[in-house]
Every structure is written in C-alpha cells, then in structure tokens.
Amino acid sequence: RDRAECAHAPGCLCARPAPPCQSAEARGAAPLRQAAGELAESWRGGRRCGAGDVQRMSFKKETPLANAAFWAARRGNLALLKLLLNSGRVDVDCRDSVWKDMHGTTLLMVASYAGHIDCVRELVLQGADINLQRESGTTALFFAAQQGHNDVVRFLFGFGASTECRTKDGGTALLAASQYGHMPVVETLLKHGANIHDQLYDGATALFLAAQGGYLDVIRLLLSSGAKVNQPRQDGTAPLWIASQMGHSEVVRVMLLRGADRDAARNDGTTALLKAANKGYNDVIEELLKFSPTLGILKNGTSALHAAVLSGNIKTVALLLEAGADPALRNKANELPAELTKNERILHLLRSKEGPGKNEFGSSLDR
C-alpha cells in the first residue's frame, strides 16, 4: 500500500488512504467487520506529519466500525461511509476514538476538514449535528473555513451552521478563514452574518490576522465591510504594525490609505517604522515615509535610525536620513547612532548628514 507521507502540519486531521470499499452486495455484519478490520490492520502503528511529528493511532477493538467510518469520512470514501451508516451500527454523531489528541472530533468535522462535500452531505442528511464542538470548541464550520472549502461552508449554512461558536482561544470560523487568506470563504461567512469584529481572546481581529499573513484581497474585503483599521491586540499591536513587522508593503500601503495610524505604538513603545527599520524592510519603510511618521526618539527611548544602524542595513539608514532622521539624536542609553556600528559605509552616510552646529556628533565620527 501507498506509504506517502502527509503534507499537512502536525495536529492535522490527516490519515492515510482507506482501502477500497466492499462491494455493493456486501450488506451484512461480516463484510462490515471485514472492512473495519482491514482498515485497522492497514494503518496500525503511526502516521508521520509534515514536520516529522509522529502521532500514534490506538484503534479500540470495541469500535472497529466507528473507526472505519472515520477513515471513510477523512478519505472521501462515500460508498463505505454509507455502508457503515446504513448498517445502524455507527452513530452519525459518534465521537472519535482513533486519533490521539483529537478530543471529541465527529465524522462531520473530519469530512468538513478534508473538503469531501459528498460525505458532508450524506452525514448531514443522516442527521449529523452541525454545531457540535470538540473540547477545543472547534466545529465542522470552523474546519471547513480554516481549510478554505467554500462549497462545504455554503452547504453547512444551508442546514443551520452557527458563526458564533468559539474555540478556547476565542477563534471563530471568520477568524480562521481570515488567518489563512481564504477570500471566498470570508465573503460567504460575512454574507451569513459572521461578526466582522470577532476577536481572539488576545484581541486579534480578522483584519489583524489577515494583515499578519499579507492577504491583501481579504484585507480589502474586511475593510470595506467595516473592520476597524486601527483596532489593536491587547499588547497594543495594530494591524499596520504587524504588517510592517512581516514585510507586507502592499498591505501597509492599503492600510495607510484607509487611515491607519502611522505612529501607533505597541505597549513596548515600538512603532511600525521602527520594526521595519530593524528588519530592513525597505519597501515598507518607503510606504511609511510617504505619510511622515515620527523620526525622533520614541517612548521606548530609541529611534528608527538607531534600529537601522544596529541592523546594519545601509539602504535603510540612507532612506531614513534622506527623510530627515537626525543622526545627532541620542537614545535612552545616551548613544548616538554612529556609536552603534563599525560599518564604514554607514558611518560615512551618517557623517554626510552632519550639519552646522553638530560638532559633538562630528567629533564622535573622527577616528
């Protein structure tokens, strides 16, 4: 049998392919037990996820048919899933007993995660509870949204899926879809009443998560739907700050045009410009400089120029100096930017901006 490794991240709902379904004539208990037994025997041991994490499976002998149903839902084996459900021996809302650390997963969640719309439809029509939650709070809708399965999302809404279910960290389907950049899903969720102002318990909004990932189309949709461009996380991190930190210059441009505060500081005093300078994201810096951000000493006692000099990025230093950054400013440790580097090219740039009346700065560069 194929032993190809799964390409998803550790903790995913992946499983290896299920063997072919029994023939259409196989309707009795014996064929069902045979199918379940083959599944258990085939996949006993472990599965390896993309990052090398091995998760052991423990098939419980008392529920071989339920185990088989989970494999069928995961692999999209509709014929086997129907066979098991129609046998009357598998509860459509049975909770998983197959995978470790998947507390309370249902067949519908597995099929929704994998995007098998035919299996999802069969489970719902057979009475699956759409809004059941795992111990973590996740639902079938959450998984479908997270994985970008818009057809599944639309189908679940047709049968009463709720957008209000939350995970233990405050996650919702909208937050999940925004975090992974699934524009069609975000659009569907908003049309069905998802709250544009949903937040994780740390304060991260859908806009924040989309900005972090650099998903420009999602960001535009969220902003046009009423998302607050300056809504920070609890630690003060605003969407513009995180986009700058991640180097997403186009996102930064769009947010600035939509009114993002160029000087919004995180609780530690750092601004978007300082983070971009520290990282050497010159495209981001160029966008920020168009809106005249603060170039002086910030509340945390340093400046973007100090950060740029420390990072050793010559172009970043040049951009800031050309924009008017003062090389004579001292940080909270009473250090000039020039005292933070031995790079001769950077020192030359700083020296070139030495002006009249800055003798102290000039003398610090005489070596």
C-alpha positions, 0 to 999 in steps of 0.5 A: 500500500501507498506509504506517502507521507502527509503534507499537512502540519502536525495536529492535522486531521490527516490519515492515510488512504482507506482501502477500497470499499466492499462491494455493493452486495456486501450488506451484512455484519461480516463484510462490515467487520471485514472492512473495519478490520482491514482498515485497522490492520492497514494503518496500525502503528503511526502516521508521520506529519509534515514536520516529522511529528509522529502521532500514534493511532490506538484503534479500540477493538470495541469500535472497529466500525466507528473507526472505519467510518472515520477513515471513510469520512477523512478519505472521501470514501462515500460508498463505505461511509454509507455502508457503515451508516446504513448498517445502524451500527455507527452513530452519525454523531459518534465521537472519535476514538482513533486519533490521539489528541483529537478530543471529541472530533465527529465524522462531520468535522473530519469530512468538513476538514478534508473538503469531501462535500459528498460525505458532508452531505450524506452525514448531514442528511443522516442527521449529523449535528452541525454545531457540535464542538470538540473540547477545543470548541472547534466545529465542522464550520470552523474546519471547513473555513480554516481549510478554505472549502467554500462549497462545504461552508455554503452547504453547512449554512444551508442546514443551520451552521452557527458563526458564533461558536468559539474555540478556547482561544476565542477563534471563530470560523471568520477568524480562521478563514481570515488567518489563512487568506481564504477570500471566498470563504470570508465573503460567504461567512460575512454574507451569513452574518459572521461578526466582522469584529470577532476577536481572539481572546488576545484581541486579534481581529480578522483584519489583524490576522489577515494583515499578519499573513499579507492577504491583501484581497481579504484585507480589502474585503474586511475593510470595506465591510467595516473592520476597524483599521486601527483596532489593536491586540491587547499588547497594543499591536495594530494591524499596520504594525504587524504588517510592517513587522512581516514585510507586507508593503502592499498591505501597509500601503492599503492600510495607510490609505484607509487611515491607519495610524502611522505612529501607533505604538505597541505597549513596548513603545515600538512603532511600525517604522521602527520594526521595519527599520530593524528588519530592513524592510525597505519597501515598507519603510518607503510606504511609511515615509510617504505619510511622515511618521515620527523620526525622533526618539520614541517612548521606548527611548530609541529611534528608527535610525538607531534600529537601522544602524544596529541592523546594519542595513545601509539602504535603510539608514540612507532612506531614513536620513534622506527623510530627515532622521537626525543622526545627532539624536541620542537614545535612552542609553545616551548613544548616538547612532554612529556609536552603534556600528563599525560599518564604514559605509554607514558611518560615512552616510551618517557623517554626510548628514552632519550639519552646522552646529553638530560638532559633538556628533562630528567629533564622535565620527573622527577616528 
